[in-house]
């Protein structure tokens, strides 16, 4: 009985100095050395309704050689869509090709440059 009472006293005394702790960690990556492999969760999938039809507009003249025309597109912003008008831009690397944003299966996939 005395041991249980002493153990209860020690635990209650130790809990006086313990504070509530909350740890939140997010990690991602894949390591192949030393047997360590960490898996990242899939990116969040946001579902949108189809955007409105694109407005009719004309591309301005090309500002010079080496420019690529990126056509205008609708992109989700909050709970609605915003129109990004087309523009002339120099590709970020030689041989780059712009892949326009698209909607597939009610999901929005942003545009990007590829080889």
C-alpha positions in Angstrom: 0.0 0.0 0.0 2.8 2.4 0.8 4.5 1.7 -2.5 1.3 2.5 -4.4 0.8 5.6 -2.4 4.4 6.7 -3.0 4.1 6.0 -6.8 0.9 8.0 -6.9 2.6 10.9 -5.1 5.6 10.8 -7.5 3.4 10.7 -10.6 1.2 13.5 -9.4 4.2 15.7 -8.5 5.8 15.0 -11.9 2.5 15.9 -13.7 2.5 19.4 -12.0 5.6 20.3 -14.1 4.3 18.8 -17.3 2.6 21.1 -19.7 0.2 20.3 -22.5 2.2 19.8 -25.7 0.9 19.6 -29.2 3.3 18.7 -32.1 2.2 19.0 -35.7 4.7 17.9 -38.4 4.5 17.7 -42.1 7.2 16.0 -44.0 7.8 14.9 -47.6 10.5 13.3 -49.5 11.9 10.0 -50.6 15.3 8.9 -49.4 17.0 5.9 -50.9 20.1 5.7 -48.7 20.2 3.9 -45.4 16.8 2.3 -45.8 14.9 5.5 -45.1 11.8 6.0 -47.3 9.2 8.7 -46.5 6.1 9.0 -48.5 4.4 12.4 -49.1 0.6 12.6 -49.1 -1.0 13.3 -52.5 -1.6 17.0 -53.2 -5.1 18.2 -52.4 -7.6 17.8 -55.2 -9.9 20.7 -55.6 -13.1 20.2 -57.6 -14.4 23.0 -59.7 -17.3 23.5 -62.0 -16.4 24.1 -65.6 -15.3 27.7 -66.4 -17.2 30.1 -68.6 -16.4 30.2 -72.3 -13.3 32.3 -73.1 -13.9 35.8 -74.4 -13.1 36.7 -78.0 -9.9 38.7 -78.3 -7.0 39.1 -80.7 -3.3 38.7 -79.9 -1.2 41.8 -80.2 1.8 41.7 -82.6 4.8 39.8 -81.5 7.3 42.1 -79.7 10.3 40.3 -81.3 12.0 37.1 -82.2 12.1 34.3 -79.6 8.7 35.1 -78.0 5.9 32.6 -77.5 2.2 33.5 -77.2 0.5 32.1 -74.1 -3.2 32.2 -74.8 -5.6 33.5 -72.1 -7.3 31.2 -69.7 -9.7 31.0 -66.8 -8.2 30.0 -63.4 -10.0 29.3 -60.1 -9.7 32.0 -57.6 -11.6 31.5 -54.3 -15.1 30.3 -55.2 -15.1 31.8 -58.7 -13.0 32.2 -61.8 -10.7 34.9 -63.0 -9.6 35.5 -66.6 -5.9 35.7 -67.3 -5.5 37.5 -70.7 -3.0 36.1 -73.1 0.5 37.5 -73.3 3.9 37.3 -75.1 6.7 35.8 -73.1 10.2 34.4 -73.7 10.4 30.7 -72.8 12.4 29.9 -69.6 14.7 27.5 -71.4 15.7 26.6 -75.0 13.1 24.3 -76.6 10.4 25.0 -73.9 6.8 24.5 -74.9 3.8 25.9 -73.0 1.2 23.4 -71.9 -2.0 25.3 -71.3 -4.1 24.9 -68.1 -6.9 22.4 -68.5 -9.9 21.0 -66.8 -10.3 17.2 -66.7 -12.9 15.3 -64.6 -13.9 18.5 -62.8 -10.2 19.0 -61.7 -8.1 22.0 -62.6 -4.5 21.4 -63.7 -2.3 24.5 -64.0 -0.2 25.3 -67.1 3.5 24.7 -67.2 6.6 24.7 -69.4 8.0 21.4 -70.8 10.7 20.3 -73.2 
